[in-house]
């Protein structure tokens, strides 16, 4: 199996604090990696660096063996679903307009139809995006991320503000994308149970990499889970 | 009333240039409105007033100096906004007043207001020359081609800069390109409605079209149609009643906005 992602000695320093300290891990092609960690653990910084939004890091990030600072080719292998899709509420774009933005090649309406059907939002294709519910929007943004047939899908805690039924649907879609289509998934989440159910690997981040390995190992080690829970609880208390 | 006015060649030039400017302003304006840059056109127009005064003072064709000043101001405003972290609306206010202030000082040096200044302030579409018409058509064609070629990149970076960046679009370059094209559009449109009413052409047809709740291309088409309708009606009606074309065009545009608001509040604009 190829290394889909290879992160070596990634360090990001902000003026007062190290957001990430010497983080290294590898994601094999076809893996489903859940990244967990308390608020402020550096998950967003990690994603921003992987997506090319933050370039002030030391260490290397490689997609399919290519250093992202040296080659832009990797861009087309990544689909990204942001935590909360932000846009002007009255932006005059329909669902299919938004999905079409993700399409890198010539407009291919069949491909757009196919993706919309796959995500159960085909009947919404002519609706304005400002009129959709949180769960529907989330699927539109997944569709936009998938329309280029990416090899890696990166999702940033994408269940915030989405109803339970949509969350279930979302999970089953992710599972299918990973197992049936072999898409490598990197997914940051607060939801330990969901990570346990879906991901086959876990990375536990709290500025440094606290644990990285098979999710069975993590979840069967009560001590690890307890430590993680305490760390995130402290962080939680700290925030309030 | 006869159709005699449609046989005058100055009227042909006015109508042709008017249609081109209407299309150009609604297309560029749609991106500006969606980027929360509605007053940007206004600021550029006011700053190009400084350029016009400079041209009149130096004896150069004022629109050339206006093009230069407008484009430079457009780039400066973007830099200032990024570099000093001044909010968009405040940097627009700074640019707007600097342009007018510079213009006023230059004008007073050259002996006060002349008829030329008024024609730039309020537009003079009926006096438009063959050369100006050709220039307007060429610029409109050029800018529309660029927009069509980079349609996805421009739309995506207007929708969400961060996601556009992630997908590999050079968002910064696209932003500068839009600003640059807006600078050209503003000066081109000065001849139609003058410095003072430019933002109406950029903003009103688009705000109206967005209310129809359609997709992006349909919204652009609705906006262009309303804009062309206002400009044509404005030019013809103002000529017949011997009133100012610029004001009449803008009032037609506002009329369409008011009608759309009325239709919408009656619940007649069904959502798809």
Interface residues (C-beta under 8 A of the other chain):
Chain A: X51 X52 X53 X72 X75 X76 X78 X80 X82 X85 X86 X87 X88 X90 X91 X92 X93 X94 X96 X97 X98 X100 X101 X102 X103 X104 X126 X127 X128 X131
Chain B: X34 X36 X152 X155 X156 X159 X160 X162 X163 X164 X165 X166 X167 X168 X209 X210 X213 X214 X215 X216 X217 X218 X219 X271 X272
